[in-house]
Amino acid sequence: MVLTLGPILRDAGIDVADALVIRHAYVREHGDTGFPGIHADSTDAEILAYTQNQSVSPRHFPSVPARFWIVFTREGGDQARLWSVLENLGEVSNDGHRRVFDVVEAELMTELRRRLVIGWRSPRTWWLKGQTAETYPVVGIADAEPVPFPGFDRLVLSHARLQAVMREPRYASWRTALAAVLGIYLIVDTRDGRQYIGKADGAESIRQRWAAYATNGHGGNVELKSLEPSTFRYSLLRVFDPSTPGSEIDEAEGHFKLALGSRAHGLNRN
């Protein structure tokens, strides 16, 4: 049995009836319009800008495009590699020749970006309705490339990203780094801005503490058990060497709770 694109879209929560599947070719400049194209070295920002700018002609692009745009780049003559999934928030400008759409990257199929390769049966066609593209075969799913650890002071993770960091091979260096430190961390509920400040000390590293949040969303904290973790955002306020005395970590935790008001206005009870 051949695996096709349809089940992968549905597993990601994408309705094929509300999906537009695009395959960009590498063209530095379009001969018919003179507009710049993209190439193998184009940045994500350049590909995004290129994708959001479309013709007004319904022969070249749907008059009412779908909510989700599953964007591929050309991989050989008859294949396509997933670049990203975009959510179409609507048209923002139209000069009679070109339409510009407000499209943003959706947190869907992130684990398959630049890995999923499908067969592309219509080499002259660069976009398809989801109902057509869902029958296209999956040619392969490449091993994920390692994601470089950005540094302790640059970590800002959604709950979904935290779960990926704790389980996926491409984040192995992240887990190694987080296992090497103790520290004070911040959880923000992005629905209302309330904050929770916690610590990892003693024999429990940041990796171990955050693995608990990735598993159940609350890590055993009573204050968080009644909340939905999908809107949580995790970051580090300060890290410590494992040899740091517990009293020093306790003092730092108390300082941040006072400085950020997480007891009076946030989610900390003590």
C-alpha positions as semicolon CSV with decimal commas, in nm:
position;residue;x (nm);y (nm);z (nm)
1;M;0,000;0,000;0,000
2;V;0,140;0,338;-0,102
3;L;0,142;0,617;0,156
4;T;-0,005;0,939;0,013
5;L;-0,015;1,301;0,123
6;G;-0,380;1,287;0,236
7;P;-0,335;1,088;0,560
8;I;-0,041;1,308;0,660
9;L;-0,250;1,623;0,616
10;R;-0,539;1,477;0,812
11;D;-0,309;1,360;1,090
12;A;-0,189;1,722;1,119
13;G;-0,549;1,840;1,154
14;I;-0,572;1,988;0,805
15;D;-0,897;1,942;0,612
16;V;-0,799;1,868;0,251
17;A;-1,103;2,067;0,137
18;D;-0,946;2,374;0,298
19;A;-0,595;2,315;0,169
20;L;-0,397;2,454;-0,122
21;V;-0,082;2,264;-0,215
22;I;0,191;2,465;-0,385
23;R;0,518;2,362;-0,548
24;H;0,759;2,647;-0,615
25;A;1,014;2,611;-0,892
26;Y;1,353;2,777;-0,870
27;V;1,332;3,074;-1,106
28;R;1,537;3,388;-1,046
29;E;1,299;3,603;-1,251
30;H;0,966;3,531;-1,413
31;G;0,976;3,610;-1,783
32;D;0,606;3,697;-1,802
33;T;0,602;3,946;-1,514
34;G;0,963;4,040;-1,445
35;F;0,906;3,968;-1,076
36;P;1,197;3,807;-0,890
37;G;1,165;3,440;-0,816
38;I;1,341;3,218;-0,565
39;H;1,643;2,994;-0,584
40;A;1,807;2,718;-0,384
41;D;1,976;2,971;-0,154
42;S;1,666;3,181;-0,085
43;T;1,596;3,253;0,280
44;D;1,273;3,158;0,452
45;A;1,175;3,526;0,453
46;E;1,227;3,548;0,078
47;I;1,021;3,235;0,014
48;L;0,745;3,368;0,237
49;A;0,739;3,704;0,056
50;Y;0,737;3,526;-0,278
51;T;0,447;3,304;-0,173
52;Q;0,224;3,584;-0,042
53;N;0,244;3,779;-0,370
54;Q;0,010;3,631;-0,632
55;S;-0,157;3,716;-0,962
56;V;-0,513;3,849;-0,967
57;S;-0,593;3,622;-1,262
58;P;-0,804;3,321;-1,153
59;R;-0,626;3,123;-1,426
60;H;-0,301;3,165;-1,235
61;F;-0,423;3,153;-0,875
62;P;-0,755;3,071;-0,703
63;S;-0,994;3,363;-0,659
64;V;-1,071;3,242;-0,306
65;P;-0,763;3,053;-0,186
66;A;-0,788;2,801;0,096
67;R;-0,705;2,862;0,458
68;F;-0,395;2,641;0,465
69;W;-0,119;2,656;0,205
70;I;0,111;2,354;0,209
71;V;0,420;2,486;0,036
72;F;0,679;2,265;-0,133
73;T;0,989;2,343;-0,335
74;R;1,093;2,154;-0,643
75;E;1,296;1,841;-0,588
76;G;1,405;1,713;-0,925
77;G;1,164;1,703;-1,216
78;D;0,878;1,512;-1,059
79;Q;0,916;1,550;-0,684
80;A;0,857;1,819;-0,420
81;R;1,004;1,876;-0,074
82;L;0,795;2,033;0,202
83;W;0,905;2,385;0,292
84;S;0,632;2,493;0,536
85;V;0,260;2,513;0,611
86;L;0,111;2,864;0,597
87;E;-0,220;2,993;0,725
88;N;-0,392;3,239;0,496
89;L;-0,540;3,526;0,699
90;G;-0,680;3,703;0,396
91;E;-0,595;3,943;0,116
92;V;-0,434;4,269;0,227
93;S;-0,380;4,449;-0,104
94;N;-0,478;4,428;-0,472
95;D;-0,350;4,668;-0,738
96;G;-0,539;4,505;-1,024
97;H;-0,239;4,299;-1,127
98;R;-0,102;4,146;-0,809
99;R;-0,265;4,036;-0,484
100;V;-0,081;4,024;-0,154
101;F;-0,199;3,791;0,121
102;D;-0,133;3,794;0,493
103;V;0,008;3,446;0,538
104;V;0,186;3,323;0,849
105;E;0,363;3,001;0,933
106;A;0,132;2,758;1,109
107;E;0,253;2,524;1,382
108;L;0,155;2,225;1,170
109;M;0,374;1,950;1,024
110;T;0,679;2,121;1,171
111;E;0,852;1,787;1,224
112;L;0,825;1,715;0,850
113;R;0,956;2,044;0,714
114;R;1,238;1,990;0,463
115;R;1,203;1,617;0,525
116;L;0,880;1,514;0,351
117;V;0,916;1,448;-0,023
118;I;0,618;1,368;-0,245
119;G;0,582;1,277;-0,609
120;W;0,449;1,561;-0,826
121;R;0,244;1,418;-1,112
122;S;0,181;1,745;-1,297
123;P;0,518;1,914;-1,365
124;R;0,351;2,208;-1,543
125;T;0,111;2,273;-1,256
126;W;0,247;2,465;-0,958
127;W;-0,063;2,463;-0,733
128;L;-0,333;2,207;-0,664
129;K;-0,645;2,179;-0,454
130;G;-0,602;1,962;-0,149
131;Q;-0,847;1,705;-0,280
132;T;-0,622;1,648;-0,581
133;A;-0,289;1,661;-0,401
134;E;-0,400;1,419;-0,130
135;T;-0,355;1,130;-0,374
136;Y;0,008;1,222;-0,450
137;P;0,250;0,956;-0,324
138;V;0,501;1,007;-0,044
139;V;0,843;0,933;-0,191
140;G;1,033;0,956;0,134
141;I;1,082;1,120;0,472
142;A;1,445;1,212;0,531
143;D;1,619;1,196;0,866
144;A;1,586;1,523;1,051
145;E;1,888;1,753;1,051
146;P;2,017;1,844;1,399
147;V;1,892;2,179;1,528
148;P;2,177;2,382;1,685
149;F;2,125;2,475;2,050
150;P;2,065;2,854;2,057
151;G;2,197;2,917;2,408
152;F;2,028;2,931;2,748
153;D;1,943;3,301;2,722
154;R;1,765;3,258;2,388
155;L;1,526;2,978;2,473
156;V;1,157;3,063;2,437
157;L;0,952;2,748;2,380
158;S;0,584;2,678;2,326
159;H;0,452;2,362;2,490
160;A;0,446;2,186;2,153
161;R;0,809;2,283;2,090
162;L;0,906;2,172;2,439
163;Q;0,756;1,830;2,369
164;A;0,955;1,810;2,045
165;V;1,276;1,909;2,223
166;M;1,227;1,631;2,476
167;R;1,163;1,352;2,228
168;E;1,302;1,422;1,880
169;P;1,655;1,318;1,773
170;R;1,722;1,654;1,605
171;Y;1,715;1,823;1,948
172;A;1,970;1,590;2,110
173;S;2,219;1,875;2,172
174;W;1,945;2,075;2,346
175;R;1,873;1,791;2,587
176;T;2,245;1,753;2,659
177;A;2,276;2,125;2,739
178;L;1,965;2,131;2,958
179;A;2,082;1,822;3,146
180;A;2,405;2,000;3,241
181;V;2,250;2,284;3,441
182;L;2,021;2,369;3,729
183;G;1,830;2,693;3,727
184;I;1,533;2,922;3,753
185;Y;1,272;2,907;3,478
186;L;0,967;3,107;3,377
187;I;0,634;2,978;3,246
188;V;0,397;3,236;3,097
189;D;0,034;3,158;3,019
190;T;0,000;3,359;2,698
191;R;-0,379;3,372;2,732
192;D;-0,363;3,620;3,018
193;G;0,006;3,689;3,081
194;R;0,016;3,526;3,425
195;Q;0,357;3,394;3,522
196;Y;0,489;3,095;3,711
197;I;0,849;3,084;3,834
198;G;1,004;2,752;3,922
199;K;1,342;2,597;3,987
200;A;1,543;2,286;3,914
201;D;1,790;2,212;4,193
202;G;1,961;1,932;4,378
203;A;1,975;1,621;4,161
204;E;1,708;1,750;3,923
205;S;1,839;1,927;3,611
206;I;1,645;2,166;3,390
207;R;1,606;1,880;3,142
208;Q;1,444;1,657;3,402
209;R;1,217;1,933;3,528
210;W;1,105;2,035;3,179
211;A;1,056;1,674;3,073
212;A;0,783;1,655;3,336
213;Y;0,609;1,960;3,184
214;A;0,639;1,808;2,839
215;T;0,474;1,489;2,965
216;N;0,176;1,620;3,162
217;G;0,175;1,998;3,120
218;H;0,193;2,084;3,491
219;G;0,502;1,906;3,624
220;G;0,320;1,830;3,948
221;N;0,261;2,198;4,029
222;V;-0,085;2,245;4,183
223;E;-0,108;2,598;4,042
224;L;-0,082;2,469;3,685
225;K;-0,292;2,151;3,700
226;S;-0,619;2,323;3,610
227;L;-0,472;2,511;3,313
228;E;-0,437;2,412;2,947
229;P;-0,061;2,386;2,870
230;S;-0,096;2,448;2,495
231;T;-0,074;2,823;2,564
232;F;0,229;2,802;2,795
233;R;0,564;2,952;2,699
234;Y;0,885;2,837;2,868
235;S;1,214;3,024;2,915
236;L;1,513;3,035;3,148
237;L;1,582;3,325;3,383
238;R;1,913;3,200;3,523
239;V;2,120;2,883;3,508
240;F;2,354;2,737;3,768
241;D;2,633;2,483;3,779
242;P;2,519;2,153;3,942
243;S;2,760;2,220;4,231
244;T;2,574;2,540;4,330
245;P;2,439;2,525;4,688
246;G;2,063;2,490;4,712
247;S;2,039;2,801;4,928
248;E;2,178;3,016;4,647
249;I;1,921;2,879;4,401
250;D;1,641;2,933;4,655
251;E;1,752;3,294;4,700
252;A;1,749;3,353;4,324
253;E;1,404;3,197;4,292
254;G;1,269;3,424;4,565
255;H;1,423;3,728;4,398
256;F;1,255;3,660;4,064
257;K;0,918;3,588;4,225
258;L;0,937;3,925;4,400
259;A;1,075;4,115;4,101
260;L;0,815;3,981;3,858
261;G;0,524;3,975;4,100
262;S;0,441;3,612;4,033
263;R;0,301;3,561;4,385
264;A;0,073;3,863;4,396
265;H;-0,032;3,868;4,032
266;G;0,079;3,537;3,887
267;L;0,057;3,164;3,942
268;N;0,296;3,109;4,232
269;R;0,135;3,028;4,570
270;N;0,451;3,065;4,776
